[in-house]
Amino acid sequence: MSSFNSWRSGTALLTALSLTAGAAAPLVIQAPVQAQTSFFDVQSSYWAAPFIQELARREIISGFPDGSFRPDDPVTRAQFAAMVRKAFDQAQVRNSVNFVDVPSNYWAYEAIQEAYTIGFLTGYPGNVFNPNQNIPRAQVLVSLANGLGYTANGSVGSALQIYSDSSSIPEYAQTSIAAATQEQIVVNYPNTQVLNPNRPATRAEVAAFIYQALVSSGDAVAVSSPYIVGQTPVVQPAVRIPTGTVIPVGYGDADKIYVSPEEPDPVPVTLLVDRDIISADGTVLIPANSQVIGEVRIAGDGAQFYAEELVLTNGSRLVMDATSQVVTTTEVIRRGASVREVITGAALGAGAAAAVAGVTGDRAIATEEVLGGVGAGALLNFFLGRDRATLISIDPNTDLDLTLNSPLALR
């Protein structure tokens, strides 16, 4: 996946363009939401990315002010109670209790009370809750199974045989974990056969468990992941997505994409599918976070994205023939414009970078990194001294919907 660096005042660094985008299903399209769903420490290839992104869209979980999610941080019992409160709307099954270590002014007091009254969490002897205790993976699964009323079918021992470390599952948790396994809410990374029941659960793991619980309850669409225990492959052989299917896409890291009509070469771009593409019967055809590799090409008076390859989350690579509309919206960059204002929140192709540099006269750029080659250098000279330059302005949240030009065969 290519990358770009913003132009910084004083250094004005320019690099190649990089894109990520989202897509919905051709047959079932989920409505977009506005919550932050991308975090700099949760890459598209990260094992729990689809779970984290979906829960972030629902505002069940959130990141930190610095833009991180910290997926490997442990989760306390109080933090888990807050997540449960946002995720599930269950009826009260018991009266509240005053825990001696959870005063009424404690930040998670109401969340803990609700998680207790709806049956997800209990305390310890002596009305102790231990809100700051890191919650073990087994306890998370027991909580979800109890709160959602799961019951194990058949032999508990047989259900737990799938785990190579089943002997380490606490006795109190065995029946609930067997039920959770049968409901396919257990997600084990990197080995589905290793449960690690007594290890503190991470933020990523809790996100995966909660999302799978929502799927089990019919409140969320299944995502494709090789780490869901007991999940069968969701992409069936010989499935073909027909010509003409529209895949809506967007881009969360820049508000605009500038390319020049004089781009010396097509601009390499990688988009991300940010929602599952599913069939009418609920089968996941293209999992969220699959990559669409292609390039932006100049087409007449505009620019158009050409998809060439689809990389599924399991690493499978498929030839893809799809294009966006031709985008003809333009913006004029004038001499005297602030470089920072021009490029803030924008991604630029090499030609657009040369145009901005040439017109503004800001020579403090790494031209050999951005433009590259004789043609690119000549293009910079082409813009130097001009008082204006016209760039094609792409709004990635509205302009990049992809249409399949030929059937997409899924193996």
N, C-alpha and C positions, 0 to 999 in steps of 0.2 A: 504494500500500500504506500503510495507516494505521500510526501508530507510537505507542508509549507510553513514558513516562518513569517510572522508579521513584520512589516517594516517598522523599525524603531527609530525615533528621532535621534539624529546624530550619527546613526550607523546605517539606517535605511536598508536593512538586509532584505533581500528578496530571494525566495526559493520557489521551487516548482509547486504547482497546485496540488492540493489534496482534498478529497471530498469524502464525506460519509452521508448516507441518507437513509430514509425509512420508506417502507412500502407496506401496503395492505394487500389482502387477498383479492384475486380477481373475482371471486364469487361471493365472499363474505368480507366486507370491509369494516374494520373496527374504527370507531370515531377517535380522532386524535385528541390529546389533552395537552395542557400547557405546562405541567410540572416538569422540573428538571429531571432528565432521564440519562444524561451522560456525565460520566465522572472520569477525570484524567487517569485514575488508577484502576479503572475497570475497562480494559480494552475489549474490542469486539470478539477477540478470540478467547477471552477469559471464560472459564467453564461455567460460572454462575451469571454471566452477563444477561441472558434473557430473563432470568428470574428477578434480578435486581432492577432491570429496566422496567419490567411490567409492574412491579410493586411501586417503583418510584412514580410511574404514571398515575397510579391510583392514590398516591400520596400516603401510602402505608408506611413507607420508609423514606428517608431523605439523606442527603449527604451533609458535608460540613462546609462552613463558609469559604474555605480555601478551594472548593470545587472537588474535593476528594470524597470517596465513600469509605475507605479503609476497610475493605472486605475481609481482611484477616484478623481484625480486632475481635476480641471476645465480646459477648453480649451478657449483660447482667440480668438478673431476674426482673428488676424494675423496668429495664429497657424492653425486655421481651413482653412484659405486661402491656406496655404502651403500644407495641406493634399489634398485639392481639386485639386490643381495644379498637384500633383503626381497621383491622382486617375483617373482623367477624361481628355480625349483628345477631347474637343469640339471646334467647329468653333467659331470664333469671331463674336459677334452679335452687338457690339457697340464699339465706340472709347474709348480710355483710358482717364482718368481724373486725374488731380493732386490733391490729397487730402492734405489739409493743415497740417495735423498731420502725414503724412507719407513721410518723406524726401527721396530723391533718395538713400541715404546711409543707410536707415533702412534695417535691416536684411531680412524682408519679403516684401520689396518693389515690386520686380518682381512678387512674388506670389499674392500679393494683386491686382496688375495691371491686371494680367491674370484672376484671379477669377472675377474681375469686367467686363472685356471685353468679357468673354464667358458667362456672364449672371448669375453667381452663387451668387455674393454678390453686394450690393449697399452701398452707404454711407448715411450719415445723412445730413440734411440741412446745407448749408454753406461749402459744400465739406469737411465735417469731416468724418473720417472713424472709429475713436475710435479703433485702432488696439489692445490695451491692455485690452479692455473690455471683460469680460467673456461672451461667446456667449450663449444665452438661447437655450433650446431644441427646442422651436418653431421656432426660427430663423434658426437653422440648417436644420430643415425639410423644411422650406420655401425655403432656399437656394438650397437644392437638387432638390426639385420639380420644381423650376423655371429654374435652370440650365439644367435640363434634359427634360424640356418641358412637364411635367405632366399636365394633365387636369382632373378635377373631373367629374365623370359620375353620372348623376342623381342629387338627392338632396344633397347639402352639409350638411345640418342639419342632414339628415338621416345617412350619412357616419360618422358623428362625434358622433352619439348617443352611439357608443360603449364605449366612454370614460365617466367615472363617473364625471370627472371634466371638461367636454367640455365647460361649461360656463366660464371658466377662459382662454380659448383660445383667444388671441387678434383678433380683427376683421380682421386686415390685413392678418392674418395667416390662417384663417379658410378654405378658398378655397384650398390653397396649402396643408394644412395638410390633408384635405379630400382626395385630389389626392394622397398624399404620403401614406395614409392609404390603399387606394385601390391598390396601387402598392406594398404593403407589405414591405415598408422600415422602418416602425415604429417598434421599439423594446422597450418594456416597462418591466423593472425589478423592483420589483418582481411581480407586478400585471399588466397584460396587459390592464386592464381597467382604469388605472391611468396614464395619460399622463405627468403630471407635466410640462406644456408647458413653464412656466416662470422661472423654475429653471435652473441655469447654467448647461450646458451639461458637463458630465465628459469625460475623454479620452476614457473610455470603451464604453460609449454610442455613442460617435461620430464614433468610429470604427465600431460599430454595424450598425449605420445608413448608413455609407458610403459603407460598404460591401453589405448590402441589396440593395442599389442603384445600385451597380455593378451587382448583381444578376438580378435585374429588367431590366437592360439594356442588359442582355445576356452575360456579360463579366465575370461572376463568377458562380460557381456551388452552388446551395442552400445548406446551412447547416441546420441541425435539431436543432431547439431551441423552447422550449415551450413559449418563451417570444416575438416571432414575432407576431404582431397583425394581425389576419386574416389568419395565416398559418394553413393549414390542416395537419394532421399527414402524414409524408412522408414514414413511414414504414407500409406497408400494411399487413393485416393478411395472414397467410398461405404462405408467401414467403420463399423459401428455396434456400440457396446458395449451389451449388452442391459440392460434393466430388471432390477433386483435385484443387479447387480454391486456387491460391497462393496469399497470403497477404504480400506484402513487408513491412518490419518493420525496424526500426533503433533506435538509442539511442543517445540523444543529450548531456547527462551529463557526459559521460565517453567515452574515446577512445577505451578502452579495458575492457574486463571482464575476470578475472582470476578465474578458479576453479581448484581444485586439483583432480587427479585421485583417491585420498584417501578421498574425501569428506565424512564425516560421515553420512550425510543426504542430500536429495535433497535440493537445494537452492531455497527458495521461490522468485518468480520474478513477478512483475506486469508490463506489457507493456502498452503503450498507442497508440491507433490508432490516427495518427496525420493528416490524410486526410480522407474526406468522401469516403466510399466505395459505389459506385453507380452502378446501372444496366445500360444496354444499352439505356434505354429510359429516363435516368436521375433521376430515383427514388433513393433517399438516402436509402441504405440498412443498413449500419452501420455508424452512425455519427462520425465525428472526435472527438477525446478525449474519446471515449469509452475505457474501460479498458479490457485488456486481462490478466486474472489471471492464473498463472501456476507455473512451477518450472523447474529449470535446473537439469537434472539427468545425472549421469555418464553412458555412453553407450559404452561398449567395450573400445576402446582406445581413445574415445573422449567424448564429452558432447552434450546433446540435450535438447532443450526446449520443454516442454509439456504444451500445453494450456488446461485448465480445465473449465474455466468459462469466459463468456463475460458479462461485465456490461455496458449497454448502458447509454448514457448521461441522460436519463430520469429515471435512477435507475433500469430499468428492468434487470433481471439477466437470462442469458441463458447458458445452458450446451454447451461447445465447445470442440470439439475433433480435435486438430491440433498440428502439430509438426514442428520443424525446421529440417534442415539437421543435421547430426552428424558432429560436428566440431572437427577436429583432429589436428589442428595447435597447436604447443607447443612452450614454451619458457623456457629456463633454468635460474633459479635464483642461483647465485653463492655466496659463502661466500665472504664477503667484499663488496658486492653490497650496494649501498646507498638505504636505505628504502624509502626515499623521492622520488628518481628517479624511483624506482620500482612501487610505488603506485600512483604517480602523474597522474591524468587523468584516473585512473582505478578504477573499482569496484571489490571486492574480496569476494568469498565465504569463509565460516569459515575454510575449509580445506586449501585453498590457503593462508589465513591469517596466519594459523599455520605454513605453510611451509616457508613463508617469515620470520616470527619471529624466527623459529628454525634455519634456515640456516644463517641468518644475525647475530643471537645472540642478537638481540635487545629485551631485556626482559621487557622493559617499555611499556607493553601493558595490556589492560583490558581483560585478557584471560577469566574471568568468564562471561563477557558480550558477547564475540564473539563466543567462542568455546562451552561453556555450556555443562554440563554433564560429566560423567566419560569418555565416548568415546572420546569427544573432547579434554579433558585434556590429555588423553593417546596419541592422535594424535600429540599434541604439543611435547610431549616427544619423539615421533617417529621421528620427524624432528630435534630435538636438536642435535648438534654435527655434522650434515651432512655438506659436503662442497658444495652441490648443491641440487636443487629440480626442477623437471620438472612440469610445470603447463600448463594446457590447456588454450590457449589464444583465446578468442572470440572477433572478430571485430564486434561490434553490428550493424554497418552500412552496412555490407555485408553478415553476416553469419546467421541472424535470420529470414529470410523469412519463413513464416508459410504456411503450406499446410494443407487444411482441409482433415481429414481422414474419415469423414462422413458428410452428409449434415448438414448445420447449419439452423435450422428452426427459423424464425423470427415471433414473435407473433404480 
